[in-house]
């Protein structure tokens, strides 16, 4: 037969385990006493409960990183894509998160998926690829507005990957290649224009100063003779040797 003191010890241990709760710094406890909320959320620290009568629900106030699985989306220009995203949120009112919604994590997940499909369905593919920051801000604004009544603050939403069909990827690659060729031709044309402009200015300068043209002849001759060891017949302007001819006479 179990001694009476062992029975009393077991009762005391059970009572202490049920009555004493410890909450961490990032946790809050919503206490229900006979089904009614007992004031504001408690914690952090030591919490004393009445066994059987009181029930406590813990809520974490840390930021939750919610990964949204890939969603099938049809954009406004009728392109079928798969998009996934990540949502950062945290509980700012533990009482609302427990009382006003059955499961705030599941509710936020479902709301994020439907909002993602709705917002991206109103955007075109080019806008989705080139203005992602604008779409992220729009998603964050809508989610934060709907989850405010649940005591949840959505701090950031990021669209992670956009999976395109193979034919759309090839079309975008061709478009990018055509764009690069267009830019290369424009740059080449601008270079030709600048070069022709400089040559025109140089010819004007040389035409006003014959000695500069003669010096240019000599410089070209020196460059050619340095590069290749061969015999070169180079026409020399008569003005270069005219002065020597006059002295000879």
Secondary structure, 3 states (H helix, E strand, C coil): CCCHHHHHHHHHHHHHHHHEEEECCCEEEEEEECCEECCCCECCEEEECCCCCEEEEEEECCCEEEEEEEEEEECCCCCEEEEEEEEEEEECCHHHHHHCCCCHHHHHHHHHHHHHHHHHHCCCHHHHHHCHHHHHHHHHHHHHHHHHHHCEEEEEEEEEEEECCHHHHHHHHHHHHHHHHHHHHHHHHHHHHHHHHHHHHHHHHHHHCHHHHHHHHHHHHHHHHHHCCCCCCCCCCHHHHHHHHHHHC
